[in-house]
Every structure is written in structure tokens, then in C-alpha cells.
Amino acid sequence: MEAKAVAKHVRISARKARLVADEIRGYDYKEAIDILRFTNKAASSMIINLLNSAVANAIQMNEQLDPSSLFVKKIYIDDGPIMKRYRPRARGRASRIRKRLSHITVVVSEIVKKAN
């Protein structure tokens, strides 16, 4: 069983958020939360909230589910729209500032135990 959570128009560039997402891909829920809690990046708090939301979605679908039996199956960050702003420069000119947004998707799944 899979559960998904999506955050759109998150105010961080996708390149910076992918650094954090690559750290937790494949880890179980508790360990991923611990890694994110001690990661000194702005994207880590956003991903913690989204990971908690994905786990809550999984529990909502199956109430007997134990959160410790979930792991991060997929996490990917896509580029979102770019907000364009302008900054005054010398001699009456202006230069463009591009404020990048991103869409973050987290998919959690249950750990399947193999029977011998």
C-alpha cells in the first residue's frame, strides 16, 4: 500500500531541495525523520512536514497500520513556476531576479517482509 503527499509552490529552489531529498530516499520513516531533524538546510523542515503528511495519509487509508512499518519509497522535487522580480542597478538599468518555486512529492510504502 502506498500513500502520497504533494506540496506545490514551495518557496525554495528545486536544486537546493534535491540535496536534502537525496539523503532520505529509501530510509524508513523514523530514520528519515531523524536525518532531516539534524540536517542544517531550509528544505529539511518543509520535507519533514510533507513526510508527516504522507504518513498521516497512509494511516487514514488503513487505521491498523503502524507508522514504523513505512519507508520513503519515492521522493522527488520538480521545478515550479518562477517569480520574476527586478532590482535597480547602476545608470538607470534593472536586472532580473528569478525567485524559484518547486513542487515536492513524497510517496511512502509499507515494508514487505519476505516469507522463507
KETI-520586 format. One record per residue: x, y, z of N, C-alpha, C, O, CB in turn; residue number from 1. Coordinates in steps of 0.1 Angstrom, whole numbers, always signed. Glycine has a CB too. Layout:
<nulos>
<nulo n_east="X" n_north="Y" n_up="Z" ca_east="X" ca_north="Y" ca_up="Z" c_east="X" c_north="Y" c_up="Z" o_east="X" o_north="Y" o_up="Z" cb_east="X" cb_north="Y" cb_up="Z" n="NUM"/>
...
</nulos>
This chain:
<nulos>
<nulo n_east="+8" n_north="-12" n_up="+0" ca_east="+0" ca_north="+0" ca_up="+0" c_east="+9" c_north="+13" c_up="+0" o_east="+18" o_north="+14" o_up="+8" cb_east="-9" cb_north="+0" cb_up="+12" n="1"/>
<nulo n_east="+6" n_north="+22" n_up="-9" ca_east="+13" ca_north="+34" ca_up="-10" c_east="+4" c_north="+46" c_up="-6" o_east="-8" o_north="+46" o_up="-8" cb_east="+18" cb_north="+36" cb_up="-24" n="2"/>
<nulo n_east="+11" n_north="+56" n_up="+0" ca_east="+4" ca_north="+69" ca_up="+3" c_east="+13" c_north="+80" c_up="-2" o_east="+25" o_north="+79" o_up="-2" cb_east="+1" cb_north="+70" cb_up="+18" n="3"/>
<nulo n_east="+7" n_north="+91" n_up="-6" ca_east="+14" ca_north="+101" ca_up="-13" c_east="+10" c_north="+115" c_up="-7" o_east="-2" o_north="+117" o_up="-3" cb_east="+12" cb_north="+102" cb_up="-28" n="4"/>
<nulo n_east="+19" n_north="+124" n_up="-6" ca_east="+17" ca_north="+138" ca_up="-2" c_east="+24" c_north="+147" c_up="-12" o_east="+36" o_north="+144" o_up="-15" cb_east="+21" cb_north="+140" cb_up="+13" n="5"/>
<nulo n_east="+18" n_north="+158" n_up="-16" ca_east="+24" ca_north="+167" ca_up="-25" c_east="+23" c_north="+181" c_up="-20" o_east="+12" o_north="+185" o_up="-15" cb_east="+17" cb_north="+166" cb_up="-39" n="6"/>
<nulo n_east="+34" n_north="+189" n_up="-21" ca_east="+34" ca_north="+203" ca_up="-17" c_east="+37" c_north="+211" c_up="-30" o_east="+48" o_north="+208" o_up="-35" cb_east="+44" cb_north="+206" cb_up="-5" n="7"/>
<nulo n_east="+29" n_north="+219" n_up="-34" ca_east="+31" ca_north="+227" ca_up="-46" c_east="+35" c_north="+242" c_up="-42" o_east="+30" o_north="+247" o_up="-32" cb_east="+19" cb_north="+227" cb_up="-55" n="8"/>
<nulo n_east="+42" n_north="+248" n_up="-51" ca_east="+46" ca_north="+262" ca_up="-50" c_east="+53" c_north="+265" c_up="-37" o_east="+51" o_north="+274" o_up="-30" cb_east="+34" cb_north="+271" cb_up="-51" n="9"/>
<nulo n_east="+63" n_north="+256" n_up="-33" ca_east="+71" ca_north="+257" ca_up="-21" c_east="+82" c_north="+267" c_up="-25" o_east="+88" o_north="+266" o_up="-35" cb_east="+77" cb_north="+243" cb_up="-17" n="10"/>
<nulo n_east="+84" n_north="+276" n_up="-16" ca_east="+93" ca_north="+288" ca_up="-19" c_east="+108" c_north="+284" c_up="-16" o_east="+114" o_north="+289" o_up="-7" cb_east="+89" cb_north="+300" cb_up="-11" n="11"/>
<nulo n_east="+113" n_north="+274" n_up="-24" ca_east="+127" ca_north="+270" ca_up="-23" c_east="+131" c_north="+265" c_up="-37" o_east="+122" o_north="+259" o_up="-44" cb_east="+130" cb_north="+260" cb_up="-12" n="12"/>
<nulo n_east="+143" n_north="+267" n_up="-41" ca_east="+147" ca_north="+262" ca_up="-55" c_east="+148" c_north="+247" c_up="-54" o_east="+151" o_north="+241" o_up="-44" cb_east="+160" cb_north="+268" cb_up="-59" n="13"/>
<nulo n_east="+145" n_north="+241" n_up="-65" ca_east="+145" ca_north="+226" ca_up="-66" c_east="+159" c_north="+221" c_up="-64" o_east="+160" o_north="+210" o_up="-59" cb_east="+139" cb_north="+222" cb_up="-79" n="14"/>
<nulo n_east="+168" n_north="+228" n_up="-69" ca_east="+182" ca_north="+223" ca_up="-68" c_east="+187" c_north="+222" c_up="-53" o_east="+193" o_north="+212" o_up="-50" cb_east="+192" cb_north="+233" cb_up="-75" n="15"/>
<nulo n_east="+183" n_north="+231" n_up="-45" ca_east="+186" ca_north="+231" ca_up="-31" c_east="+178" c_north="+220" c_up="-23" o_east="+183" o_north="+213" o_up="-14" cb_east="+184" cb_north="+244" cb_up="-24" n="16"/>
<nulo n_east="+165" n_north="+218" n_up="-27" ca_east="+157" ca_north="+208" ca_up="-21" c_east="+161" c_north="+194" c_up="-24" o_east="+160" o_north="+185" o_up="-16" cb_east="+142" cb_north="+211" cb_up="-24" n="17"/>
<nulo n_east="+166" n_north="+192" n_up="-36" ca_east="+171" ca_north="+179" ca_up="-40" c_east="+182" c_north="+174" c_up="-32" o_east="+184" o_north="+161" o_up="-30" cb_east="+174" cb_north="+179" cb_up="-55" n="18"/>
<nulo n_east="+191" n_north="+183" n_up="-27" ca_east="+202" ca_north="+178" ca_up="-19" c_east="+197" c_north="+171" c_up="-6" o_east="+203" o_north="+162" o_up="-2" cb_east="+211" cb_north="+190" cb_up="-15" n="19"/>
<nulo n_east="+186" n_north="+177" n_up="-1" ca_east="+180" ca_north="+171" ca_up="+12" c_east="+172" c_north="+158" c_up="+8" o_east="+173" o_north="+148" o_up="+16" cb_east="+171" cb_north="+181" cb_up="+19" n="20"/>
<nulo n_east="+165" n_north="+158" n_up="-3" ca_east="+157" ca_north="+147" ca_up="-7" c_east="+165" c_north="+134" c_up="-9" o_east="+161" o_north="+123" o_up="-6" cb_east="+148" cb_north="+150" cb_up="-19" n="21"/>
<nulo n_east="+177" n_north="+136" n_up="-15" ca_east="+186" ca_north="+125" ca_up="-18" c_east="+191" c_north="+118" c_up="-6" o_east="+195" o_north="+106" o_up="-6" cb_east="+197" cb_north="+130" cb_up="-27" n="22"/>
<nulo n_east="+191" n_north="+125" n_up="+6" ca_east="+196" ca_north="+120" ca_up="+18" c_east="+186" c_north="+109" c_up="+24" o_east="+191" o_north="+100" o_up="+31" cb_east="+198" cb_north="+131" cb_up="+28" n="23"/>
<nulo n_east="+173" n_north="+111" n_up="+22" ca_east="+164" ca_north="+102" ca_up="+29" c_east="+157" c_north="+92" c_up="+20" o_east="+149" o_north="+84" o_up="+25" cb_east="+153" cb_north="+110" cb_up="+35" n="24"/>
<nulo n_east="+160" n_north="+92" n_up="+7" ca_east="+153" ca_north="+82" ca_up="-2" c_east="+157" c_north="+68" c_up="+2" o_east="+168" o_north="+64" o_up="+3" cb_east="+157" cb_north="+85" cb_up="-17" n="25"/>
<nulo n_east="+146" n_north="+60" n_up="+4" ca_east="+148" ca_north="+46" ca_up="+8" c_east="+149" c_north="+43" c_up="+23" o_east="+148" o_north="+31" o_up="+27" cb_east="+161" cb_north="+41" cb_up="+2" n="26"/>
<nulo n_east="+150" n_north="+53" n_up="+31" ca_east="+150" ca_north="+50" ca_up="+46" c_east="+136" c_north="+48" c_up="+51" o_east="+126" o_north="+53" o_up="+46" cb_east="+157" cb_north="+62" cb_up="+53" n="27"/>
<nulo n_east="+136" n_north="+42" n_up="+63" ca_east="+123" ca_north="+40" ca_up="+69" c_east="+119" c_north="+54" c_up="+76" o_east="+127" o_north="+63" o_up="+77" cb_east="+123" cb_north="+29" cb_up="+80" n="28"/>
<nulo n_east="+106" n_north="+54" n_up="+80" ca_east="+100" ca_north="+67" ca_up="+84" c_east="+108" c_north="+73" c_up="+96" o_east="+112" o_north="+85" o_up="+96" cb_east="+86" cb_north="+65" cb_up="+88" n="29"/>
<nulo n_east="+110" n_north="+66" n_up="+107" ca_east="+117" ca_north="+71" ca_up="+119" c_east="+131" c_north="+76" c_up="+116" o_east="+135" o_north="+86" o_up="+121" cb_east="+117" cb_north="+60" cb_up="+130" n="30"/>
<nulo n_east="+138" n_north="+68" n_up="+108" ca_east="+152" ca_north="+72" ca_up="+105" c_east="+153" c_north="+84" c_up="+96" o_east="+161" o_north="+92" o_up="+97" cb_east="+160" cb_north="+60" cb_up="+98" n="31"/>
<nulo n_east="+143" n_north="+85" n_up="+87" ca_east="+143" ca_north="+97" ca_up="+78" c_east="+140" c_north="+109" c_up="+86" o_east="+146" o_north="+120" o_up="+83" cb_east="+132" cb_north="+94" cb_up="+67" n="32"/>
<nulo n_east="+131" n_north="+108" n_up="+95" ca_east="+128" ca_north="+120" ca_up="+104" c_east="+140" c_north="+124" c_up="+112" o_east="+143" o_north="+136" o_up="+113" cb_east="+116" cb_north="+117" cb_up="+113" n="33"/>
<nulo n_east="+148" n_north="+114" n_up="+117" ca_east="+160" ca_north="+118" ca_up="+124" c_east="+170" c_north="+124" c_up="+116" o_east="+177" o_north="+134" o_up="+120" cb_east="+166" cb_north="+105" cb_up="+131" n="34"/>
<nulo n_east="+172" n_north="+119" n_up="+103" ca_east="+182" ca_north="+125" ca_up="+94" c_east="+178" c_north="+140" c_up="+91" o_east="+186" o_north="+148" o_up="+91" cb_east="+183" cb_north="+117" cb_up="+81" n="35"/>
<nulo n_east="+165" n_north="+142" n_up="+88" ca_east="+160" ca_north="+155" ca_up="+85" c_east="+161" c_north="+165" c_up="+96" o_east="+164" o_north="+177" o_up="+95" cb_east="+146" cb_north="+155" cb_up="+80" n="36"/>
<nulo n_east="+159" n_north="+160" n_up="+108" ca_east="+159" ca_north="+169" ca_up="+120" c_east="+173" c_north="+174" c_up="+122" o_east="+175" o_north="+185" o_up="+127" cb_east="+155" cb_north="+161" cb_up="+133" n="37"/>
<nulo n_east="+184" n_north="+167" n_up="+119" ca_east="+197" ca_north="+171" ca_up="+121" c_east="+204" c_north="+176" c_up="+108" o_east="+216" o_north="+178" o_up="+108" cb_east="+206" cb_north="+160" cb_up="+127" n="38"/>
<nulo n_east="+196" n_north="+178" n_up="+97" ca_east="+202" ca_north="+184" ca_up="+85" c_east="+200" c_north="+199" c_up="+86" o_east="+189" o_north="+204" o_up="+88" cb_east="+194" cb_north="+178" cb_up="+73" n="39"/>
<nulo n_east="+211" n_north="+206" n_up="+84" ca_east="+211" ca_north="+220" ca_up="+85" c_east="+208" c_north="+227" c_up="+72" o_east="+216" o_north="+234" o_up="+66" cb_east="+224" cb_north="+225" cb_up="+91" n="40"/>
<nulo n_east="+196" n_north="+225" n_up="+66" ca_east="+192" ca_north="+231" ca_up="+54" c_east="+177" c_north="+235" c_up="+56" o_east="+170" o_north="+230" o_up="+64" cb_east="+193" cb_north="+221" cb_up="+42" n="41"/>
<nulo n_east="+173" n_north="+246" n_up="+48" ca_east="+160" ca_north="+251" ca_up="+49" c_east="+149" c_north="+242" c_up="+44" o_east="+138" o_north="+242" o_up="+49" cb_east="+159" cb_north="+265" cb_up="+42" n="42"/>
<nulo n_east="+153" n_north="+233" n_up="+35" ca_east="+143" ca_north="+224" ca_up="+29" c_east="+140" c_north="+213" c_up="+38" o_east="+130" o_north="+206" o_up="+37" cb_east="+149" cb_north="+218" cb_up="+16" n="43"/>
<nulo n_east="+148" n_north="+210" n_up="+48" ca_east="+145" ca_north="+199" ca_up="+57" c_east="+133" c_north="+200" c_up="+65" o_east="+125" o_north="+191" o_up="+67" cb_east="+157" cb_north="+197" cb_up="+67" n="44"/>
<nulo n_east="+129" n_north="+212" n_up="+70" ca_east="+117" ca_north="+214" ca_up="+77" c_east="+105" c_north="+213" c_up="+68" o_east="+95" o_north="+208" o_up="+73" cb_east="+117" cb_north="+228" cb_up="+84" n="45"/>
<nulo n_east="+106" n_north="+217" n_up="+56" ca_east="+95" ca_north="+215" ca_up="+46" c_east="+92" c_north="+201" c_up="+43" o_east="+81" o_north="+196" o_up="+42" cb_east="+98" cb_north="+223" cb_up="+33" n="46"/>
<nulo n_east="+103" n_north="+193" n_up="+42" ca_east="+102" ca_north="+179" ca_up="+39" c_east="+97" c_north="+171" c_up="+51" o_east="+90" o_north="+161" o_up="+49" cb_east="+115" cb_north="+173" cb_up="+34" n="47"/>
<nulo n_east="+101" n_north="+175" n_up="+63" ca_east="+95" ca_north="+169" ca_up="+75" c_east="+80" c_north="+170" c_up="+75" o_east="+73" o_north="+160" o_up="+78" cb_east="+102" cb_north="+175" cb_up="+88" n="48"/>
<nulo n_east="+75" n_north="+182" n_up="+73" ca_east="+61" ca_north="+184" ca_up="+73" c_east="+54" c_north="+175" c_up="+62" o_east="+43" o_north="+170" o_up="+65" cb_east="+57" cb_north="+198" cb_up="+71" n="49"/>
<nulo n_east="+60" n_north="+174" n_up="+51" ca_east="+54" ca_north="+167" ca_up="+40" c_east="+55" c_north="+152" c_up="+43" o_east="+45" o_north="+145" o_up="+39" cb_east="+61" cb_north="+170" cb_up="+27" n="50"/>
<nulo n_east="+66" n_north="+147" n_up="+49" ca_east="+67" ca_north="+133" ca_up="+52" c_east="+57" c_north="+129" c_up="+63" o_east="+51" o_north="+118" o_up="+62" cb_east="+81" cb_north="+130" cb_up="+57" n="51"/>
<nulo n_east="+54" n_north="+138" n_up="+73" ca_east="+44" ca_north="+135" ca_up="+83" c_east="+30" c_north="+135" c_up="+76" o_east="+22" o_north="+127" o_up="+80" cb_east="+45" cb_north="+146" cb_up="+94" n="52"/>
<nulo n_east="+28" n_north="+143" n_up="+66" ca_east="+15" ca_north="+143" ca_up="+59" c_east="+13" c_north="+130" c_up="+52" o_east="+2" o_north="+125" o_up="+51" cb_east="+14" cb_north="+155" cb_up="+50" n="53"/>
<nulo n_east="+23" n_north="+125" n_up="+45" ca_east="+22" ca_north="+113" ca_up="+38" c_east="+20" c_north="+101" c_up="+47" o_east="+12" o_north="+92" o_up="+44" cb_east="+35" cb_north="+110" cb_up="+30" n="54"/>
<nulo n_east="+26" n_north="+101" n_up="+59" ca_east="+23" ca_north="+91" ca_up="+69" c_east="+9" c_north="+92" c_up="+74" o_east="+2" o_north="+81" o_up="+76" cb_east="+34" cb_north="+91" cb_up="+80" n="55"/>
<nulo n_east="+4" n_north="+104" n_up="+76" ca_east="-10" ca_north="+106" ca_up="+81" c_east="-19" c_north="+101" c_up="+70" o_east="-30" o_north="+95" o_up="+73" cb_east="-12" cb_north="+120" cb_up="+84" n="56"/>
<nulo n_east="-16" n_north="+103" n_up="+57" ca_east="-25" ca_north="+98" ca_up="+47" c_east="-25" c_north="+83" c_up="+46" o_east="-36" o_north="+77" o_up="+44" cb_east="-20" cb_north="+104" cb_up="+33" n="57"/>
<nulo n_east="-14" n_north="+77" n_up="+49" ca_east="-13" ca_north="+62" ca_up="+49" c_east="-21" c_north="+57" c_up="+61" o_east="-28" o_north="+47" o_up="+59" cb_east="+2" cb_north="+57" cb_up="+50" n="58"/>
<nulo n_east="-21" n_north="+63" n_up="+72" ca_east="-28" ca_north="+58" ca_up="+84" c_east="-43" c_north="+61" c_up="+82" o_east="-51" o_north="+53" o_up="+86" cb_east="-24" cb_north="+66" cb_up="+97" n="59"/>
<nulo n_east="-46" n_north="+71" n_up="+75" ca_east="-61" ca_north="+74" ca_up="+71" c_east="-66" c_north="+63" c_up="+62" o_east="-78" o_north="+60" o_up="+64" cb_east="-62" cb_north="+88" cb_up="+65" n="60"/>
<nulo n_east="-58" n_north="+58" n_up="+53" ca_east="-63" ca_north="+47" ca_up="+44" c_east="-64" c_north="+34" c_up="+51" o_east="-73" o_north="+26" o_up="+48" cb_east="-54" cb_north="+46" cb_up="+32" n="61"/>
<nulo n_east="-55" n_north="+31" n_up="+61" ca_east="-55" ca_north="+18" ca_up="+68" c_east="-52" c_north="+22" c_up="+83" o_east="-41" o_north="+24" o_up="+86" cb_east="-45" cb_north="+8" cb_up="+62" n="62"/>
<nulo n_east="-62" n_north="+21" n_up="+91" ca_east="-61" ca_north="+25" ca_up="+105" c_east="-53" c_north="+15" c_up="+114" o_east="-48" o_north="+19" o_up="+125" cb_east="-74" cb_north="+28" cb_up="+112" n="63"/>
<nulo n_east="-51" n_north="+3" n_up="+110" ca_east="-43" ca_north="-7" ca_up="+117" c_east="-28" c_north="-6" c_up="+114" o_east="-20" o_north="-13" o_up="+119" cb_east="-48" cb_north="-21" cb_up="+114" n="64"/>
<nulo n_east="-25" n_north="+4" n_up="+105" ca_east="-11" ca_north="+5" ca_up="+100" c_east="-2" c_north="+11" c_up="+111" o_east="-6" o_north="+20" o_up="+118" cb_east="-10" cb_north="+13" cb_up="+88" n="65"/>
<nulo n_east="+10" n_north="+5" n_up="+113" ca_east="+20" ca_north="+10" ca_up="+122" c_east="+29" c_north="+20" c_up="+115" o_east="+35" o_north="+16" o_up="+105" cb_east="+27" cb_north="-1" cb_up="+129" n="66"/>
<nulo n_east="+31" n_north="+32" n_up="+119" ca_east="+40" ca_north="+41" ca_up="+112" c_east="+54" c_north="+37" c_up="+111" o_east="+61" o_north="+40" o_up="+102" cb_east="+39" cb_north="+55" cb_up="+119" n="67"/>
<nulo n_east="+59" n_north="+28" n_up="+120" ca_east="+72" ca_north="+24" ca_up="+120" c_east="+74" c_north="+13" c_up="+109" o_east="+86" o_north="+10" o_up="+106" cb_east="+76" cb_north="+18" cb_up="+133" n="68"/>
<nulo n_east="+63" n_north="+9" n_up="+102" ca_east="+65" ca_north="-1" ca_up="+91" c_east="+65" c_north="+6" c_up="+78" o_east="+64" o_north="-1" o_up="+67" cb_east="+53" cb_north="-11" cb_up="+92" n="69"/>
<nulo n_east="+66" n_north="+19" n_up="+77" ca_east="+66" ca_north="+26" ca_up="+65" c_east="+80" c_north="+31" c_up="+61" o_east="+88" o_north="+33" o_up="+70" cb_east="+57" cb_north="+39" cb_up="+66" n="70"/>
<nulo n_east="+83" n_north="+32" n_up="+48" ca_east="+96" ca_north="+38" ca_up="+44" c_east="+93" c_north="+47" c_up="+32" o_east="+83" o_north="+47" o_up="+26" cb_east="+105" cb_north="+26" cb_up="+40" n="71"/>
<nulo n_east="+103" n_north="+55" n_up="+29" ca_east="+102" ca_north="+65" ca_up="+19" c_east="+105" c_north="+58" c_up="+5" o_east="+117" o_north="+55" o_up="+2" cb_east="+112" cb_north="+77" cb_up="+21" n="72"/>
<nulo n_east="+95" n_north="+55" n_up="-2" ca_east="+96" ca_north="+48" ca_up="-15" c_east="+101" c_north="+57" c_up="-26" o_east="+111" o_north="+54" o_up="-33" cb_east="+83" cb_north="+41" cb_up="-19" n="73"/>
<nulo n_east="+95" n_north="+69" n_up="-27" ca_east="+99" ca_north="+78" ca_up="-37" c_east="+98" c_north="+92" c_up="-31" o_east="+90" o_north="+95" o_up="-23" cb_east="+90" cb_north="+78" cb_up="-50" n="74"/>
<nulo n_east="+108" n_north="+100" n_up="-34" ca_east="+107" ca_north="+115" ca_up="-31" c_east="+113" c_north="+122" c_up="-43" o_east="+125" o_north="+119" o_up="-47" cb_east="+114" cb_north="+118" cb_up="-18" n="75"/>
<nulo n_east="+106" n_north="+131" n_up="-49" ca_east="+112" ca_north="+139" ca_up="-60" c_east="+107" c_north="+153" c_up="-59" o_east="+96" o_north="+156" o_up="-55" cb_east="+108" cb_north="+132" cb_up="-73" n="76"/>
<nulo n_east="+115" n_north="+161" n_up="-65" ca_east="+113" ca_north="+176" ca_up="-65" c_east="+113" c_north="+181" c_up="-79" o_east="+123" o_north="+179" o_up="-86" cb_east="+123" cb_north="+183" cb_up="-56" n="77"/>
<nulo n_east="+102" n_north="+187" n_up="-83" ca_east="+101" ca_north="+192" ca_up="-97" c_east="+102" c_north="+207" c_up="-96" o_east="+99" o_north="+213" o_up="-86" cb_east="+88" cb_north="+187" cb_up="-104" n="78"/>
<nulo n_east="+106" n_north="+213" n_up="-107" ca_east="+106" ca_north="+228" ca_up="-108" c_east="+92" c_north="+233" c_up="-109" o_east="+83" o_north="+227" o_up="-115" cb_east="+114" cb_north="+233" cb_up="-121" n="79"/>
<nulo n_east="+90" n_north="+244" n_up="-102" ca_east="+77" ca_north="+251" ca_up="-102" c_east="+78" c_north="+264" c_up="-110" o_east="+88" o_north="+265" o_up="-118" cb_east="+71" cb_north="+254" cb_up="-88" n="80"/>
<nulo n_east="+68" n_north="+272" n_up="-110" ca_east="+69" ca_north="+285" ca_up="-117" c_east="+80" c_north="+294" c_up="-111" o_east="+84" o_north="+292" o_up="-99" cb_east="+56" cb_north="+292" cb_up="-117" n="81"/>
<nulo n_east="+84" n_north="+303" n_up="-119" ca_east="+95" ca_north="+313" ca_up="-114" c_east="+89" c_north="+327" c_up="-113" o_east="+83" o_north="+332" o_up="-122" cb_east="+107" cb_north="+313" cb_up="-124" n="82"/>
<nulo n_east="+90" n_north="+333" n_up="-101" ca_east="+86" ca_north="+346" ca_up="-99" c_east="+97" c_north="+356" c_up="-104" o_east="+108" o_north="+354" o_up="-100" cb_east="+82" cb_north="+349" cb_up="-84" n="83"/>
<nulo n_east="+93" n_north="+365" n_up="-112" ca_east="+103" ca_north="+374" ca_up="-118" c_east="+102" c_north="+387" c_up="-111" o_east="+91" o_north="+394" o_up="-111" cb_east="+102" cb_north="+375" cb_up="-133" n="84"/>
<nulo n_east="+113" n_north="+392" n_up="-105" ca_east="+114" ca_north="+405" ca_up="-99" c_east="+125" c_north="+413" c_up="-105" o_east="+134" o_north="+407" o_up="-112" cb_east="+116" cb_north="+403" cb_up="-83" n="85"/>
<nulo n_east="+126" n_north="+426" n_up="-103" ca_east="+136" ca_north="+434" ca_up="-108" c_east="+143" c_north="+442" c_up="-97" o_east="+137" o_north="+446" o_up="-88" cb_east="+131" cb_north="+443" cb_up="-119" n="86"/>
<nulo n_east="+156" n_north="+444" n_up="-99" ca_east="+164" ca_north="+451" ca_up="-89" c_east="+171" c_north="+463" c_up="-96" o_east="+177" o_north="+461" o_up="-107" cb_east="+175" cb_north="+442" cb_up="-82" n="87"/>
<nulo n_east="+170" n_north="+475" n_up="-91" ca_east="+176" ca_north="+486" ca_up="-97" c_east="+191" c_north="+485" c_up="-97" o_east="+197" o_north="+480" o_up="-88" cb_east="+172" cb_north="+500" cb_up="-90" n="88"/>
<nulo n_east="+197" n_north="+488" n_up="-109" ca_east="+212" ca_north="+487" ca_up="-110" c_east="+217" c_north="+501" c_up="-114" o_east="+210" o_north="+511" o_up="-115" cb_east="+216" cb_north="+477" cb_up="-121" n="89"/>
<nulo n_east="+230" n_north="+501" n_up="-116" ca_east="+237" ca_north="+514" ca_up="-120" c_east="+232" c_north="+520" c_up="-133" o_east="+228" o_north="+512" o_up="-142" cb_east="+252" cb_north="+512" cb_up="-120" n="90"/>
<nulo n_east="+232" n_north="+533" n_up="-134" ca_east="+229" ca_north="+540" ca_up="-146" c_east="+215" c_north="+538" c_up="-151" o_east="+213" o_north="+537" o_up="-163" cb_east="+239" cb_north="+537" cb_up="-157" n="91"/>
<nulo n_east="+206" n_north="+537" n_up="-142" ca_east="+192" ca_north="+536" ca_up="-146" c_east="+187" c_north="+522" c_up="-151" o_east="+176" o_north="+521" o_up="-157" cb_east="+189" cb_north="+546" cb_up="-155" n="92"/>
<nulo n_east="+195" n_north="+513" n_up="-150" ca_east="+192" ca_north="+499" ca_up="-156" c_east="+185" c_north="+491" c_up="-145" o_east="+185" o_north="+495" o_up="-133" cb_east="+204" cb_north="+492" cb_up="-161" n="93"/>
<nulo n_east="+181" n_north="+479" n_up="-149" ca_east="+175" ca_north="+470" ca_up="-139" c_east="+179" c_north="+456" c_up="-143" o_east="+181" o_north="+453" o_up="-155" cb_east="+159" cb_north="+471" cb_up="-139" n="94"/>
<nulo n_east="+181" n_north="+447" n_up="-133" ca_east="+184" ca_north="+434" ca_up="-136" c_east="+174" c_north="+425" c_up="-130" o_east="+168" o_north="+428" o_up="-120" cb_east="+199" cb_north="+430" cb_up="-131" n="95"/>
<nulo n_east="+171" n_north="+413" n_up="-137" ca_east="+161" ca_north="+404" ca_up="-133" c_east="+165" c_north="+395" c_up="-121" o_east="+177" o_north="+390" o_up="-122" cb_east="+156" cb_north="+396" cb_up="-145" n="96"/>
<nulo n_east="+157" n_north="+393" n_up="-112" ca_east="+159" ca_north="+384" ca_up="-101" c_east="+148" c_north="+373" c_up="-103" o_east="+137" o_north="+376" o_up="-104" cb_east="+158" cb_north="+390" cb_up="-87" n="97"/>
<nulo n_east="+153" n_north="+360" n_up="-103" ca_east="+143" ca_north="+349" ca_up="-105" c_east="+142" c_north="+342" c_up="-92" o_east="+151" o_north="+335" o_up="-87" cb_east="+148" cb_north="+340" cb_up="-116" n="98"/>
<nulo n_east="+130" n_north="+343" n_up="-86" ca_east="+127" ca_north="+336" ca_up="-74" c_east="+120" c_north="+322" c_up="-77" o_east="+109" o_north="+322" o_up="-82" cb_east="+118" cb_north="+344" cb_up="-64" n="99"/>
<nulo n_east="+127" n_north="+312" n_up="-75" ca_east="+123" ca_north="+298" ca_up="-80" c_east="+114" c_north="+292" c_up="-69" o_east="+116" o_north="+293" o_up="-57" cb_east="+135" cb_north="+290" cb_up="-83" n="100"/>
<nulo n_east="+104" n_north="+285" n_up="-75" ca_east="+95" ca_north="+277" ca_up="-66" c_east="+97" c_north="+262" c_up="-71" o_east="+102" o_north="+259" o_up="-81" cb_east="+80" cb_north="+281" cb_up="-68" n="101"/>
<nulo n_east="+92" n_north="+253" n_up="-62" ca_east="+93" ca_north="+239" ca_up="-66" c_east="+81" c_north="+231" c_up="-61" o_east="+73" o_north="+236" o_up="-52" cb_east="+106" cb_north="+233" cb_up="-60" n="102"/>
<nulo n_east="+79" n_north="+219" n_up="-66" ca_east="+68" ca_north="+210" ca_up="-62" c_east="+75" c_north="+198" c_up="-56" o_east="+83" o_north="+192" o_up="-63" cb_east="+59" cb_north="+207" cb_up="-74" n="103"/>
<nulo n_east="+71" n_north="+195" n_up="-44" ca_east="+78" ca_north="+183" ca_up="-37" c_east="+67" c_north="+172" c_up="-36" o_east="+56" o_north="+175" o_up="-31" cb_east="+83" cb_north="+188" cb_up="-23" n="104"/>
<nulo n_east="+71" n_north="+160" n_up="-39" ca_east="+62" ca_north="+148" ca_up="-38" c_east="+69" c_north="+138" c_up="-30" o_east="+81" o_north="+134" o_up="-32" cb_east="+58" cb_north="+143" cb_up="-52" n="105"/>
<nulo n_east="+62" n_north="+132" n_up="-20" ca_east="+67" ca_north="+121" ca_up="-12" c_east="+58" c_north="+110" c_up="-12" o_east="+46" o_north="+111" o_up="-10" cb_east="+69" cb_north="+126" cb_up="+3" n="106"/>
<nulo n_east="+63" n_north="+98" n_up="-15" ca_east="+55" ca_north="+85" ca_up="-15" c_east="+61" c_north="+76" c_up="-5" o_east="+73" o_north="+73" o_up="-5" cb_east="+55" cb_north="+79" cb_up="-30" n="107"/>
<nulo n_east="+52" n_north="+72" n_up="+4" ca_east="+57" ca_north="+62" ca_up="+14" c_east="+49" c_north="+49" c_up="+12" o_east="+38" o_north="+49" o_up="+7" cb_east="+54" cb_north="+67" cb_up="+29" n="108"/>
<nulo n_east="+56" n_north="+38" n_up="+15" ca_east="+50" ca_north="+25" ca_up="+13" c_east="+54" c_north="+16" c_up="+25" o_east="+63" o_north="+19" o_up="+33" cb_east="+56" cb_north="+18" cb_up="+0" n="109"/>
<nulo n_east="+46" n_north="+5" n_up="+26" ca_east="+48" ca_north="-4" ca_up="+37" c_east="+60" c_north="-14" c_up="+34" o_east="+61" o_north="-18" o_up="+22" cb_east="+35" cb_north="-12" cb_up="+40" n="110"/>
<nulo n_east="+68" n_north="-17" n_up="+44" ca_east="+79" ca_north="-26" ca_up="+42" c_east="+73" c_north="-40" c_up="+41" o_east="+65" o_north="-45" o_up="+50" cb_east="+89" cb_north="-25" cb_up="+54" n="111"/>
<nulo n_east="+76" n_north="-47" n_up="+30" ca_east="+71" ca_north="-60" ca_up="+28" c_east="+82" c_north="-70" c_up="+33" o_east="+93" o_north="-70" o_up="+29" cb_east="+68" cb_north="-63" cb_up="+13" n="112"/>
<nulo n_east="+77" n_north="-79" n_up="+42" ca_east="+86" ca_north="-89" ca_up="+48" c_east="+85" c_north="-102" c_up="+40" o_east="+74" o_north="-106" o_up="+37" cb_east="+83" cb_north="-92" cb_up="+63" n="113"/>
<nulo n_east="+96" n_north="-107" n_up="+36" ca_east="+96" ca_north="-119" ca_up="+27" c_east="+95" c_north="-131" c_up="+36" o_east="+101" o_north="-133" o_up="+47" cb_east="+110" cb_north="-120" cb_up="+19" n="114"/>
<nulo n_east="+87" n_north="-141" n_up="+31" ca_east="+85" ca_north="-153" ca_up="+38" c_east="+95" c_north="-163" c_up="+33" o_east="+98" o_north="-164" o_up="+21" cb_east="+70" cb_north="-159" cb_up="+36" n="115"/>
<nulo n_east="+101" n_north="-171" n_up="+42" ca_east="+112" ca_north="-180" ca_up="+38" c_east="+106" c_north="-193" c_up="+34" o_east="+113" o_north="-203" o_up="+30" cb_east="+121" cb_north="-183" cb_up="+49" n="116"/>
</nulos>
